Amino acid sequence: MSLIELVDYIDADVAYLLGLITARGELSENNGVKQILIEFP
């Protein structure tokens, strides 16, 4: 994937999700199942 394709993919919704994962989230994998966990107070 080139940089131009990546920039076109990151819209406002994807940017928001990435921000949630970075600030409050966790990426995990258990028994081949990948999960994104985001904790809200």
N, CA, C and O atoms as a MOPAC input file, in Angstrom:
PM7 MOZYME 1SCF
protein

 N      0.85900 1    -1.16900 1     0.00000 1
 C      0.00000 1     0.00000 1     0.00000 1
 C      0.90300 1     1.22900 1     0.00000 1
 O      1.80400 1     1.34600 1     0.83100 1
 N      0.66200 1     2.12200 1    -0.91300 1
 C      1.47400 1     3.33000 1    -0.99100 1
 C      0.94700 1     4.39000 1    -0.03700 1
 O     -0.16000 1     4.26800 1     0.48800 1
 N      1.73600 1     5.42200 1     0.18400 1
 C      1.34800 1     6.49600 1     1.08800 1
 C      0.09300 1     7.19700 1     0.60300 1
 O     -0.75000 1     7.58100 1     1.41400 1
 N     -0.04700 1     7.37100 1    -0.69900 1
 C     -1.22900 1     8.04400 1    -1.24800 1
 C     -2.48400 1     7.21900 1    -0.97300 1
 O     -3.52000 1     7.77900 1    -0.61600 1
 N     -2.40700 1     5.90800 1    -1.13200 1
 C     -3.55900 1     5.05500 1    -0.84900 1
 C     -3.91000 1     5.09500 1     0.62900 1
 O     -5.08900 1     5.09200 1     0.98300 1
 N     -2.90200 1     5.13200 1     1.50100 1
 C     -3.14700 1     5.18300 1     2.93400 1
 C     -3.81800 1     6.49400 1     3.32300 1
 O     -4.74700 1     6.49100 1     4.13100 1
 N     -3.37200 1     7.59500 1     2.77400 1
 C     -3.96800 1     8.89300 1     3.08300 1
 C     -5.41800 1     8.93200 1     2.60700 1
 O     -6.27000 1     9.49700 1     3.29300 1
 N     -5.71200 1     8.35100 1     1.46400 1
 C     -7.08600 1     8.31300 1     0.97400 1
 C     -7.97800 1     7.44800 1     1.85900 1
 O     -9.18200 1     7.69100 1     1.94600 1
 N     -7.40800 1     6.44900 1     2.50900 1
 C     -8.19100 1     5.54000 1     3.35400 1
 C     -8.55300 1     6.18600 1     4.68600 1
 O     -9.62500 1     5.91700 1     5.22800 1
 N     -7.68200 1     7.02900 1     5.21900 1
 C     -7.92000 1     7.61100 1     6.53900 1
 C     -8.86400 1     8.79900 1     6.41900 1
 O     -8.44500 1     9.91800 1     6.12300 1
 N    -10.14800 1     8.53400 1     6.65500 1
 C    -11.12900 1     9.61500 1     6.68400 1
 C    -11.41700 1     9.96900 1     8.14100 1
 O    -10.72400 1     9.47700 1     9.03200 1
 N    -12.39500 1    10.79000 1     8.40100 1
 C    -12.67300 1    11.25100 1     9.76500 1
 C    -13.05400 1    10.09500 1    10.68800 1
 O    -12.65400 1    10.08700 1    11.85200 1
 N    -13.81000 1     9.13000 1    10.19800 1
 C    -14.23400 1     8.00400 1    11.03700 1
 C    -13.05800 1     7.11300 1    11.41900 1
 O    -12.93100 1     6.70900 1    12.57400 1
 N    -12.20500 1     6.80900 1    10.45600 1
 C    -11.03200 1     5.97100 1    10.73900 1
 C    -10.07600 1     6.70500 1    11.68000 1
 O     -9.50300 1     6.09200 1    12.58000 1
 N     -9.90300 1     7.99700 1    11.47900 1
 C     -9.03600 1     8.78400 1    12.35400 1
 C     -9.57300 1     8.77500 1    13.78200 1
 O     -8.79500 1     8.66400 1    14.73000 1
 N    -10.88500 1     8.89100 1    13.95000 1
 C    -11.50300 1     8.85600 1    15.28500 1
 C    -11.26200 1     7.50000 1    15.94500 1
 O    -10.89300 1     7.43900 1    17.11700 1
 N    -11.46700 1     6.42000 1    15.20300 1
 C    -11.24700 1     5.07700 1    15.74200 1
 C     -9.79200 1     4.88100 1    16.14400 1
 O     -9.51600 1     4.32800 1    17.20900 1
 N     -8.86400 1     5.32200 1    15.31500 1
 C     -7.45000 1     5.20600 1    15.65300 1
 C     -7.11000 1     6.00700 1    16.90700 1
 O     -6.29700 1     5.57100 1    17.72100 1
 N     -7.72200 1     7.15800 1    17.06100 1
 C     -7.52100 1     7.95600 1    18.26800 1
 C     -8.03700 1     7.25800 1    19.50800 1
 O     -7.39000 1     7.29600 1    20.55500 1
 N     -9.19500 1     6.61900 1    19.40600 1
 C     -9.73100 1     5.86900 1    20.54300 1
 C     -8.82400 1     4.71000 1    20.92200 1
 O     -8.57200 1     4.47400 1    22.10400 1
 N     -8.33400 1     3.99000 1    19.92500 1
 C     -7.45700 1     2.85300 1    20.18900 1
 C     -6.15900 1     3.33400 1    20.83700 1
 O     -5.66100 1     2.70700 1    21.77200 1
 N     -5.61700 1     4.43700 1    20.34400 1
 C     -4.35500 1     4.94600 1    20.86100 1
 C     -4.50900 1     5.45700 1    22.28900 1
 O     -3.66100 1     5.17900 1    23.13800 1
 N     -5.56600 1     6.19000 1    22.56200 1
 C     -5.72600 1     6.81400 1    23.86800 1
 C     -6.26200 1     5.85400 1    24.92900 1
 O     -5.78900 1     5.86700 1    26.06600 1
 N     -7.23000 1     5.03300 1    24.57800 1
 C     -7.90700 1     4.20200 1    25.58700 1
 C     -7.99800 1     2.73400 1    25.19100 1
 O     -8.63900 1     1.94400 1    25.88400 1
 N     -7.37400 1     2.37100 1    24.10400 1
 C     -7.61200 1     1.04000 1    23.57500 1
 C     -6.47200 1     0.06700 1    23.73600 1
 O     -5.38800 1     0.39000 1    24.22200 1
 N     -6.77200 1    -1.14300 1    23.30400 1
 C     -5.81900 1    -2.23700 1    23.37600 1
 C     -6.13600 1    -3.20100 1    22.23900 1
 O     -7.29800 1    -3.53300 1    22.00300 1
 N     -5.10900 1    -3.64200 1    21.54500 1
 C     -5.25600 1    -4.65800 1    20.51700 1
 C     -4.81400 1    -5.98100 1    21.12400 1
 O     -3.74000 1    -6.05400 1    21.72100 1
 N     -5.61700 1    -7.02000 1    20.98300 1
 C     -5.25400 1    -8.30800 1    21.56200 1
 C     -5.64300 1    -9.43500 1    20.61800 1
 O     -6.47300 1    -9.27200 1    19.72400 1
 N     -5.01500 1   -10.58500 1    20.84800 1
 C     -5.33600 1   -11.78000 1    20.07300 1
 C     -5.31800 1   -12.96900 1    21.01600 1
 O     -4.32500 1   -13.21600 1    21.70200 1
 N     -6.41700 1   -13.70300 1    21.04700 1
 C     -6.54200 1   -14.89900 1    21.87500 1
 C     -7.08800 1   -16.02800 1    21.02100 1
 O     -8.17500 1   -15.91800 1    20.45400 1
 N     -6.33800 1   -17.10300 1    20.93200 1
 C     -6.75200 1   -18.28000 1    20.16500 1
 C     -7.12500 1   -17.92500 1    18.72600 1
 O     -8.09100 1   -18.46100 1    18.18100 1
 N     -6.36700 1   -17.03200 1    18.12100 1
 C     -6.60600 1   -16.65700 1    16.74000 1
 C     -7.70100 1   -15.62600 1    16.54000 1
 O     -7.98200 1   -15.24700 1    15.40300 1
 N     -8.33000 1   -15.15800 1    17.62300 1
 C     -9.37700 1   -14.15300 1    17.53900 1
 C     -8.77100 1   -12.79700 1    17.87600 1
 O     -8.28500 1   -12.58300 1    18.98700 1
 N     -8.80200 1   -11.88700 1    16.91400 1
 C     -8.25300 1   -10.54800 1    17.12200 1
 C     -9.35500 1    -9.62800 1    17.62100 1
 O    -10.47000 1    -9.64100 1    17.09900 1
 N     -9.03000 1    -8.81200 1    18.65700 1
 C    -10.00700 1    -7.91600 1    19.24900 1
 C     -9.41500 1    -6.53600 1    19.44000 1
 O     -8.21100 1    -6.37800 1    19.64200 1
 N    -10.28200 1    -5.54400 1    19.37200 1
 C     -9.94400 1    -4.18500 1    19.76700 1
 C    -10.79900 1    -3.85900 1    20.96900 1
 O    -12.02700 1    -3.85800 1    20.88100 1
 N    -10.16300 1    -3.58300 1    22.08700 1
 C    -10.88000 1    -3.25800 1    23.31900 1
 C    -10.66800 1    -1.78100 1    23.61900 1
 O     -9.52900 1    -1.32100 1    23.69400 1
 N    -11.75700 1    -1.03600 1    23.79000 1
 C    -11.70100 1     0.37400 1    24.11600 1
 C    -12.51400 1     0.58800 1    25.38400 1
 O    -13.70500 1     0.27900 1    25.42400 1
 N    -11.86400 1     1.12300 1    26.42700 1
 C    -12.54300 1     1.33800 1    27.70500 1
 C    -13.01400 1     2.77900 1    27.81900 1
 O    -12.26000 1     3.71500 1    27.55200 1
 N    -14.26100 1     2.94500 1    28.21700 1
 C    -14.83400 1     4.25800 1    28.46200 1
 C    -15.15900 1     4.36300 1    29.95100 1
 O    -15.70100 1     3.41700 1    30.52400 1
 N    -14.84000 1     5.49900 1    30.59500 1
 C    -15.14300 1     5.64800 1    32.01000 1
 C    -16.65300 1     5.79700 1    32.24800 1
 O    -17.08800 1     5.93400 1    33.39100 1

